[in-house]
């Protein structure tokens, strides 16, 4: 009898220990969405509110992705949304990072723009995170009128037609949007001055990001967008009329002769942009772009890579017809001809997409092959219809936000490479250089060990002065060197990245 009691006691103790070892940690996330509803950035009827973070793998999901963890309205307050996630006991003492995300049909994902939120799970079975406001925005701020002004003198002289073309302002703060924008109208006092006035509600000191955009997009370089960084305005407690700006937009110039370009991308050590993970088991590389025979895909998915689809296949087979020099060296190539008869613009933008094992799970399967760089971070090339043949070579992920010729700069007298600005910088900087005659140009970035970090330009360019904007988001702080070579000219300068 005593042995049986002893056995039963042992079983009971073991069961209790097992229950304690595998007990769930229930963590409740909660966020106040009242301000976002008032600002019309969150519509409960159509939008979904989710939480994403580095914790998702604990319950079998992919970190920082998906819509698995949807928050719902609380009964007590329909502006407060919450979700309780049951974690395994092993998550105790783990430091979680997370953000709230508004998922809007047709508009994409609106992430909180603040730093990652953090929480360390305790040993308690039930835990509740403090109530926070989305983006930490707890007040509506104040309301004032802001007048945006564009000096259209140069753009009109370059071919902007006030009768058929339009200029907008687009931005990140209501009533602005990144598309469509708010149309500027001609001033009654100055036919070259275009204006838009809007009523904005924001906290004093908040930053409003904006850019000018021209339509129809096909008539202008960069699909009508201004090149370079966003313009900014710091919201003040008064009505404001912003100084007139000349939009950094150029009317397309078209090629007059056919141009054949060999595109080459080095995939050695390539990393995808969503988690900066090393790309392995590479199955194929594709290129897309702004001018035929290139085209932009609709979904960056398998349908776009099918035969005849908008994404063009590249090769690592050593075939001359494909422009590939050595088979199996992980430098992928394709040779394409841009036809003058098709009214092709001299300036083109393009981007690569890698197909590899697991690529379709990195971005919730929505745009799986848009994995080289972020939105509008494209490679850039000016077609040289004098030379007729060009090579455009780069490394996967070496993105230049923009490379553009300085308008009305004329033909320089000599080669030159200017000091980057700003310097120090984070995360991007501008590099200006001049070439007095058309030729093959390279502009590369190196670290202190002399290792190549990025290729900004490697191809033919016509004579002129150019500005390249280098995005250093993927490299660490430190001293870097940039080197320009062309026509026997070579110069190196130093720059400092501080993060």
N, C-alpha and C positions, 0 to 999 in steps of 0.2 A: 504493500500500500504506500509506504513512504517513498519507494522508488518511483511509483506512478505519479505521486504528487510532485516529486522532484523534477520529473520529466515535463509535466504540465507547466510547472513554474519556469523551466528553461525555455519551453516553447513560447510562453507568454512574454518573457523578457526579450527573446529574440524578435518576436513580432513587433514589440514596442520599439526596439532599436531600429528595425527595418523601416517602420513608419516614420520615425524621426529622421532617418538618413535620407529618405526619399520624399519628405514632405515638401509641398509646393510653397514658393514664395510669391504671394499675390501682391503685385505692385500696381497701384492705380495712378495713371497719368491723367492730368486734368488741365484744361486750357480755356481761357475766356475769349470768345470770338465776337463779342458785342461791338467792339470798335471796327473790326474788319467788316461786319455786316453793315454798319453805318457808312463805311467808306465804299461799299459795294465791291469790295475785293473778295468777299465770301458770300455765296448765295446758297443757303441750306437746301433749296429746292433742287439745285442742279450740281452742286459741288460736293466733293467727298473730302473729309478731313482725316488724315492719317498721321501716325507717328512712325518715324524711321530712325534707325541708328545702328550702332555696333552690337546691339544686344540680340538682333534678330536670329542669329545662328543658334542661340540657345534653344529656340523652339523650332528649328528646322527650316528657317527662311534665310534668304540672302541679305547680308547686311546692307543698310542704306538703300533699300529698293522696295518696290512693290506696294500694294495697297491692302496687305493682309491685316494690318492693325488699324481698323477704322474706328474712330471715336464717334460716340453718339451723344445726343443732347441729354442732359440730366432732367429729371422730373421737376426739380425745384426751380431751375433757372434755364430757360431755353437758349441762353447765350453761353452757358458752360457746357463743354463737351468733355467726356472722359472715356477711359477704357481701362479695364483691369486685366493684366497679363499674368498668367500663371507660369512662373519660371521654375525650373528644377532647383532642388536644394543647393546644388553646386554653384549657383549664381551668387550665393552669399559672399559679401566682401568684394564683389566685382564692381569695378567702376564703369558705369554705363554712360555713353554719349548718345545724344539723340536730338532730333529737331521735329517740329510739326510742319506738315506740308498740306497745302490746299491743292487738290487735283480737280482741275476744271476741264470739262469736255471742250475740245477744240482749242484750248489755250495752253495746255501743258501743265506742268507742275510749278506751283508758287511756293518755294522753300522759304522758311524764315531766313532773313538776311543777317541775323546776329551770329555770334560764335556758337559752337555746339553747346547745348545744355548738358549738364552733368549730374549724376546721382550715383552714390555708392549703396548697393543693396545691403541691408542689415540682416540680422538673424531672425527678425520677427516674421511671423507667418503672413501677416497682413500689413501692408505699408501703403501710404498715400503721399504722393509728391505734392509740394505746395502748389496752389493755384497760381498760374502765370497767364499773362496776356500774350497772344500771338505776336511775335516780333517784339515783345516787351512794350508794345504800344498800348498804354492804358488811358489815354485821353485823345479827344478829337483835335486838340490844338486850336488854332485860331484860323479865321478865314480872311483871305485878302486876294485882290486881283493881281495877276502877273501878266505883263505884256511882253511877248517874245517878238523880236524884230530881226529880219534878215535883209542884209544889204545885197541886192540881186544885181548890182551893176556889172560885175565881172561875168556872172553866169548868163545874164541876158546877152552880153557881148559875145559869149562863146556859143550861143545858139539856143538858149532857153526862150521858148515862145510863150509870152503871157496869154495868148489866145487859146493855146492848146495844151500847155503844160501847167503843172501846179507844184507848189512847194508846201510841205507840211512840217509841223513840229511833232515829234514822237518822244515819249518818255515813260518813266516808271511811276508817276504819281498822278492819281485821278485829278482832273479829267483827261490827262494824257494817257496814252497807251502806246506800246511798241508797235502797234499796227491794228487797225488803221489809225492814222494820225489826225491832228487838227489842222485844217487848211488855213494858211496865211492869206490875207487879202491885201491888195495894193492900197498904199496910203493915198489919201486924197491930195496931200501936199507934196508928195515925192513919188513919182511913178516907179522908181527903183527900190523903194522901201516897202517890204511886205510885213504884215503884223498879224498876231493872234493874241487876244486877251481872254484869259480863263480865270475862273474863281477856284482857288486852291485852299484846302483845309489841311493844316499840318502843324506840327510842333515847331516853335521858333528854334532855328538852328538845324532843322532837318535838311538833308541834301536831296535836291531834285535833279535827277539825271535826265538828259535829253539830247536829241540830235535832230538835225534837219534831214528831210527826205524828199526827193523829187520824183514826180510821175510825169509821163509813163516810164516805168522802170527800165524798159528795153532801150530807152534813148540815152541813159546815163550809165557811167561806170559804177561798179559795186551795187548794181540794181537800185540805183537812186539814193543809196545811203551816203552820208558823210563818212569819210575815212578818218582814222585815228580814234583816240579815246572819246568817251562820252563828254559832252559839255555838262557843266554842273552849275547849280544855283543854290545858295544857302538861304532857306526861307527866313524872312524877316517879319517883324510885327508891323507891317505897313504894306500898302499897295506899292508895287514895284514895276518900273519899266526897264527891262534889261537893255544893255547897250546893243546896238545893231551889230550883227556878225555876218561876215561873208561865208556862206555855206561852203564847206570843203567838198564840193561835188563837181565832177567834171562831165561834160558832154562826151559821149563815146566818139572816138576816132576809129575808123574802120580800116582794115587791111586792103591794099590794092593789088596784092599778089598772093597766090597760095603759099601757105606756110606749113611746113612739116615739122612737128615737134616730137622728140623722143622723151617721154616721161619715164623717169627712173626713181624708184624709192628703195632705200636700203632698210630691210626689215630686221637686221641683226640687232638684238637687244631691244626690240620694239616693245612698248607697253601700251595697254589699252587705257583710255582716259577715265573710265568710271571708277576704278579702284587702283589705278596705276600698277596693275599686275602684269608681270612678264607674259608676253604672248607665246604660247607653246602649241604644238600640233597644228601649225599653220596649214590651212587647206587652200587658200587663194587670196589674192589681193585685187581690189577693184578701184577704179578712179571715176569720179564724177566732177562736173564743173558747169560753168556758166555759159559756154559757147559751144555750138555744134562743131564737131560730132560728139562732144561731151554733153551731158545733161545732168540736172539735179534729180535725184530719186524722190519718189513720193513718200516712201516709208523706211528707207534704208534697211530693207529686209530681203528675204530669199527671193521674193517675186521680182525685185529690182535687179538681182544678179542673174536672172534667167536669160537665155539667149535672146537677143533683141531688146533686152530691158535697158533702162537708163544708165545703169552702172556698167562701165566698160572693163572687161577682163584684162588683167596684166599677166606677164609671163616671166618665168625664170628657166627658159629652155634653151638659151643660147642661139635662138633663131634670128637671123638678120632682119627678116620681115617684121619681127616684133621689136626690133631695136635692142635686143638683149645680147650682151657681149659674152657672158660666161654662164653656162648652165649650172644650176645648183649652188650659186654663190649667195643666195638670199637677197639679191638685188633684182627687183621685179621691174619689168619694162613693158611699154607699149608705144608704138609709133602711130601717130595720128596726123591727118592733114586737114587744116582749116582752110576752107575755100573762100576766096575773095568774092565770088559770085553770090555767096550766101549772106553778104553784108555783115561779116564777122567783125566785132569790136576788137581793137588792138589789145585792150586790157582784158584778161580773163582771170577768174578765180577757180580754184579746184581743191579737191580734198580726196584723200585715200580712205578706204575701208577694208579692214582685215576680216577674213572668214577663218575661224579656228574653233577647235573644240570648246564648247561652253560659251561662245560669243552670244548666243541667243538668250542667255539667262542674265546677262550683266545689267541690262537696262529694262528689266521687267518685260522683255521681248517686244517693246514698242518700236525702238529704232536700233536693233542690235548691231548693225554694221556701221553706224555713225560713231565709230570708236577711236578715231584719231585725235580729235580735239573738239572743243566746245562750239556752241552756236556762233556762226559768222567768223570763226577762227580758221580761215582758209589759206592755202598757198596762193601766191599771186604771180602773174607773169604778163609781161608786155610782149606781144608777138612782133617779131622783126621781119617785116615783109620785104626788106632789102636783102637780108641774108637768105631768106627763104627756108633755112633749115636751122633748127635750134635743139638744144638739149636742156631739159629742166630736171635737175637731180636734187634729191633731198633725202633726209632720214624720216622715217615714220614718227610723227609726233613733234617734229621740229616746226612749230607753227610760227608764222609771222602774221600778226594781226592785220597788217597792211603794208604794202610796198607801193608807193605811188610817186609819180613825177610831180615835182613842184610846179604848179601852174605858172605860165608866163615867165619861166626862169631863163629861157633862151639857152643857147649852146654855150657851155662854160669854156674858158680858155685853157684850162689845165685839169688834170686829175686832182682830186682832193678827198680827204676823209675827215669829217668833223668830229669833235668830242660829242659823245652821246649826251642826251638831255632827257629827263633829269639824271643827275649823277651825284650821289648814290641814288638807286631806284628800287622800287618794289611795286608790282611785279614786272612792269613793262617799262621800256625806254625807247627813245627815238634815235636813230642813227642816220645822219645825212651824209651823202657822198655825191661827187660829181664826176662824170666821164665826158671828155671832150669829143669822142668819136665812138660810133657803134662798135661793139665787140663783145667778146665773152667776158663775163663778170662773175667773180665769186666774192661773197661776203660771209665769213664764218666766225663762229664763237669758239674760244678755247679756254680751258681751265688752267690753273697754275702749273699743272703737270704737262701741259702741251697737248692734252687730249681734246679732240674735237667734241664740242658739246652740242652745237647746232649749225646747220647750214641755212643761211637766210636767203642767199641768192647763189645760183650756180647755173648760168645760162646767158644767152645773148640779150643785150639791152641796147636801145638806141641812145645817141648822145643826149645828155641832159643832166639835171640835178634831181636826185631821188631821196625819199625818206623811207626808211624801213623801221617798223615798230616791232621790237623783239619782246615776246612774251616769255618770261623766265619763271613761270609758275611751277614748272616741274624740276627746277634745279635748286640747289641749296645756296645759302648765303656765302659770299666770298668775292674774291677778286677774279675777274675774267678779262680776256683779251679778245678784241675783234679785229679781223684782218681783211682788207680789201685788196684784190688783185685784178688787174685788167690792162691789156695792151702793154705789158712790160712794167707797169706801175704796181707797187706793193707798199702798203703802209699798215702799221699796227698801232692800236690805241688800247688803253686800259680803262675798265669801268668797275664799279663796285655795287654788288647786289646786297641789300640789307633787308632781312625778313624779320 
